[in-house]
Amino acid sequence: MLTPRSAQKREQILQAATALFVEQGYGISMEAIAAKAQVSKQTVYAHFKTKDELFDTCIRACCSDNQLDISLMDDPRSPEQVLCDFAWRFQSMLLTDEAKNTYKTAVRQSESHPELAAVYLHAGPEYTTHMVAAYLTHLVEKGVLVSHLNCQHAALQLLMMFHGRSVYWAYLGQEGQESDAERKAYLASCVEMFLHGYKSEKYKDK
């Protein structure tokens, strides 16, 4: 367990690394990260053995800050409520400058640093897909969703729908020009369509 002082230094490193990855891309040196965090390079390596590990942790920290690491299976509400709430948090996270710039960094560096794209996929999209798939599996086991559902495929379908106009436009540097109410209505329609297609006959009218 980290001491309060060590935990503080780790947080300083994460904040500095996130800012520099966003501003300057993956080519930033560990020395520069140490300088911005106001710690020694040895301290950076004491917490993170490689730059890949540090980048991975930055992405996971972003998910945690937006409450995307909370187990959906622990939520006792209806599937509609759980998925609509998650959809809002997920899309809102994707619309942050941090998330947009991290994605652009991974794409921009994909040829010179292909390992970066792999780290991004593992810590972001793959992690989120597995989490949603676990919840869908839980719904299959409860009989809410059809028994033959491929939960990994279904999770990816749902997450891609959740991007919507707002994220698609934003990642191309354009304004989606949607109000919060319009975004919520769109996301609710995605959940409704998804559950209508995959609910078991027993739960169709519930």
Buried (B, 14 or more C-beta within 10 A) or exposed (E): EEEEEEEEBBBBBBBBBBBBBBEEBBBBEBEBBBBBBEBEBEBBEBBBEEBBEBBBBBBBBBBEEBEBEBEBEEBEEEBBEBBBBBBBBBBBBBBBEBBBBBBBBBEBBBEEBEBBBBBBBBBBBEBBBEBBBBBBBBBBEEEBBBEEBEBBEBBBBBBEBBBBBBBEBBBEEEEBEBEEEBBBEBBBEBBEEBBEEBBBEEBEEE
